[in-house]
Amino acid sequence: MEDEQNESPSLPGWVEDYFAEQRAYWTALRDGGALTPDQERESIRRAVRGLVGDNEAQS
């Protein structure tokens, strides 16, 4: 039986690179003590709100 995920297309390399950079960035902030878990959640929430707001403005 084949894994269904193998049939789906991969993300472009530049997207995978961007996601890896973002994971490393947030991990460094969190694990380095620069942000508490609550501060990290709020920062991500603000960033996502900005992305959603940008997309709604373009519609």
C-alpha angles and dihedrals in degrees: 000000000000124000108249092217090065088065095056119089119259123242115258114269093247090056092050089049092050092049090049090051091049092049090050092048096051092041091053092050094046099041093039091058095243090122133030116224089257092052090048092052091049092049092051091046091054092048092050092047088054091052093048091047091051092051093048091050090055094051 
